Amino acid sequence: MTYPVSTEQAPHSLIGAALATPALRADRWLSVLSVARRWAESGAAESRGALTRALADLKEFERFFAYPGAALLDRLNGWLDDDDAKAFLRLAQRISTTIVSKKYHRDVNAWSTDEQEDDPLNRLPQAITHQKNTPYFEVLSVVPHAPSRWKLIHEEVAGVRRPEDDFVYQAVIVGNAPDALTAILLNPDIGAVVLYEGFSPDGSGDNPLLDVFRSVIDISPAGDDEIHVIRLAQAIRKIRPELDLYLLSDRNIESLSGRPESRIINRIFYQMEEPLELHLSILEGIRRRYRTPFFDNLKRYAQRPIATFHALPIARGKSVFMSNWISDMGEFYGPNLFLAESSATTGGLDSLLEPTGNIKDAQEMAARAFGADHAFFVTNGTSTSNKMVLQALLAPGDIVILDRNCHKSHHYGCVLAGAQPYYVEAFPLVEYSMYGAVPLRTIKQALLALKAQGELHRVKMVDLTNCTFDGHVYDTRRVMEECLAIKPDLIFLWDEAWFGFAHWSPLLRQRTAMGAAAALTEELAWPEALAAWEAQRKALGDAPSDQVLLDTRLVPDPRAVRLRIYQTNSVHKSMSALRQGSIVLVRDVDFEHVESQFHEAVFTHASTSPNLQIIASLDVARRQMQLEGYGLVANALQVALEIRRQVNSHPVISKYFRVLGSAEMIPDAFRASDLKDYNDPEMSWAKAIRAIKDDEFLLDPTRMTLSCGHAGFDGTTFKNILAEKFNIQLNKTSRNSILLQSNINNTRSDIALLIRVLIDIAMQIEQKIAENGEASRRAFQNQVRELVEDLPTLPNFSRFDDRYREDATGDTLHGDIRRAFYDAYNEAECEYLLLDSEEVDRRLQSGPELVSANFVIPYPPGFPIMVPGQVITPGIVAFMRKLDVKEIHGFNRSLGLKLLKRTAGDGAGA
Ligand SMILES: *Cc1c(COP(=O)(O)O)cnc(C)c1O
């Protein structure tokens, strides 16, 4: 078997192929199709030869899929043997269309070997598929039987189907463990796995695909005495934790069930038992994930005749549909929206603020799906989720290590909680006027500085954004390990507003908060963890210098560590939830001690009228990801990789535009692997693996920074052109770039549209320069230079003014942002200075210092260049003066900078 790269249609790099594994199937078919087309047109023998090889290659992969199945593939081979190029092309076309459109999920005719002939074995029963929308999936059977007997297993599967089944499935059969893992990597339709005891633990021949994954994620569990089934089950869980696992055994299953490791298997059956029992269990397992307790109940609620006497006239829609004036709203949304509205928490609707019924149930399901212990639905966005977590866990005076470049909800959260931010800086990307993420060394330095000042006990939390707006992904596990080595009870808040989807990519999952939490929980329980800590302690001695601590990859003392990890996630940003649908995920060993605080924080921030449709959509988004997230996410990654490749390799587009790769977005120091770009064809596997596993920062492929400065556009102008002229919407820009994002909603047609538009724009530029001669060329070049060369340095956080620092003599960086924020409420204590005034320059030179009264957040870049109580430096003023964006929150150009007077906050102390 060859690794699925370098098909004719789309040469993929290895790392790209690994990230998008299940999405590459269509490419393999498209490449067969293009050769088939050549053969049909030319009849050339060499095309036929190429096709023979391509088909053999394809068959190696297609055995891991139920559709098209052996019969259809044999037929295809038959046309090749018969030398019938036209018939071959026709059938290949039909099969690839069916695969790409997923028609075999819905249409029984897709399975027939040709128009006239039916192979009953390959058919789904008419009665079932003709029921509306019966969801389809595939079951992987790992068997010890000889392939000649696999037909019987297929028959058995067909034999137990019943008309009343709510789902329908086909079997995919493999004979050994490596093939089983390959199948679950390649085939996103697989929803359950049946292990027949006695299957072979080893495959025949090389399996490069598996070797790749084995080296990146630990899918070869330790412990030689364990039986094969448990080893395989553990490996499957590492790749796709959502799958149900069943074991058919002919041994003493009671003793097997007693082994703690066997809990990983959903159910164990005697091999002799009724196949119907297995069938029913498989359906039950899918039903468990399919179930959406809140949404299901809401649908039932909407069907009931209910008279409402609560305050929400729009519920049931009568005020809408019977109106002369607003009935178009009813027509637009349809009746269900109104039938599903209620302000009651009775009638089985449960209460988001005090859930005891189906919302509680739905949250528990979400927690399991996302790999957390607890999940809380939030209907006011992650902006609110962040504030809830900060308030719940921090008290006034507590210190939080905070990325200054984080979303504003964290800064405001600190104001509300009275927590003191200790700002740490992300590395700057001056060339693109944006920030990256915070280096681990900077975080450790902050902790060590606070330790030296005797303040470490006050540091409660490290709060970071993963991934950042522009796609920088942390090595979450390493950050937590090293920080916990310095302070073992630190709480981590990972703002994963953008990154929720990553749980459904086995490679990216390791870099999510919950993925790392699972790995850490496991790792810290091993005896090796303690041994490693003891060895490090011995090596470093009793009082290692800060320099040594900074230069060492620290390991924590597993006996002291309290793992307390929180993740906030804008489900609406990467999954199918309505806007503002967000979730807080918790893995905190001390959660019981903060649970009541947590509820207080929920009560503080949540609306008492939470939107029912948002709750329902969170429930549904979870269902979707558990049943098809693996394939959808791979597709989103594939779309992104393809856009990156096409933009950067197109002869005209690439003269003016470029999607930035890792080399441009992540400085060398944080990229030990030297991975330059996901589509770098030169890249070795070793490098790719090192990048995914160990680079300090990895770029999320789905977040594509498209530089447009060389096309003479600033980000905002280009964004507006795309929106107004081409109906392409996006939201983030920098001075000379725009951010494109792909998600589970994108298709190949979107790639084509985008490329088309970029070609048009690039051609227009070429034409304009060609028509208008030298003067126009020079003007264009000047414009480009201004955009790509003349960029202001990004100002770092300076410091809080002395009056907001407890130890004004020391060099503490944290400050009382809350007091500064409220001092500004006293208008008499505030003053304004026009940004361009000489007074500003005079004060910068000879004082008194300028102290900002409020947050000043320009969009772009969207981070606060001033926070309340912060001393304004010449660098900040220079940046502000150079900034040519219109939208600056907290700054009114005609009033000027809002400053706290010298007297503000004096003496009062509160
Ligand atoms: C969008 C975003 C938020 C806020 O989330 P909403 O769901 O829009 O309220 C918080 N943090 C980050 C990093 C974000 O990108």
Residues whose N, C-alpha, C, O or C-beta is under 5 A from the ligand:
A	BS01	LIG	N380 G381 T382 S383 T384 H407 T465 D495 A497 S570 Q580 S582
